[in-house]
Amino acid sequence: MLGMRADGKRVRDISVTRRFMPYLSPRRNSSLVYYTTEIEVGAATEYLKELNRGRSAEGRITLFHLFLRSLGQGLNEREGVNRFVAGGKLWQRNGVWMTYSAKQALVDGSPVITLKHRFEPEESLHSMADRLLEGLHARRRGRESRADKEVNLAIRLPGFVLRAVMAALRGADFMGLLPRSLIEGDPMFSSAFVANLGSVGLDAGYHHLWEYGTCSIFAVVGKVKCRSDGTSVMEVKYSYDERIADGLYAAITLLGVKQRFENPRSMA
């Protein structure tokens, strides 16, 4: 249907300038805006002590879960940042989808795995964390996702065949013909991709956006450190596609993520 995709609906009530932007900057990585924020973690750390009473070591809720929760709520409440550009048009995404990366094991050299999660606005924080942890532990035990199986199959193809397949997928995406089953299983078709470098003791850094797929925001979470005034903070660095929303709208949305995290009981 004209103006429809399996994963979104065409956005029409926008200015001429914003409609023109995908033609002025057809690639995501020529449209990147970078934003850094420091989030105070004191209240969240205390709240986690309460949340984790009675939970097992493997089932502990973490600062990263709280961040995903806050970002998911922000994307749900401020739908203007839950959009993407495809085929030279702006689309409103169906639902909030987040992809995040984790190490297969917390040792140097361990491979990175990716998981994709749909944010459900009515789901409790405990239920969300349980669902994320269940998926993570299953992957660490060796269960492959559908995307893993598809990549493992594709990589066995001769290079020229694989390039042709990828070109066909990009063409189908451009025309809005990819099926829902493929999109929902692909981690590159998400509202935001989040990497938790803090889990391996590293500072946050900026990351590019992939040209394949529809992900419009990349967030990198750094380790907790002590500011000069003694306050414990967590730095988050964002890269986002400025074609989806103007800078002020996006900045207000990301400020809301910070404020919600610093008042974590609002996310229960």
Secondary structure by P-SEA (a helix, b strand, c coil): ccccccccccccccccccccccccccccccbbbbbbbbbbcaaaaaaaaaaaccccccccccaaaaaaaaaaaaaaaccccccccccccccccccbbbbbbbbccccccbbbbbbbbbbbccccaaaaaaaaaaaaaaaaaccccaaaaaaaaaaaccaaaaaaaaaaaaaaaaaccccaaaaaaccccccbbbbccccccccbbbbbbbccccccbbbbbbccccccccbbbbbbbbbbccccccaaaaaaaaaaaaaaaaaccccc
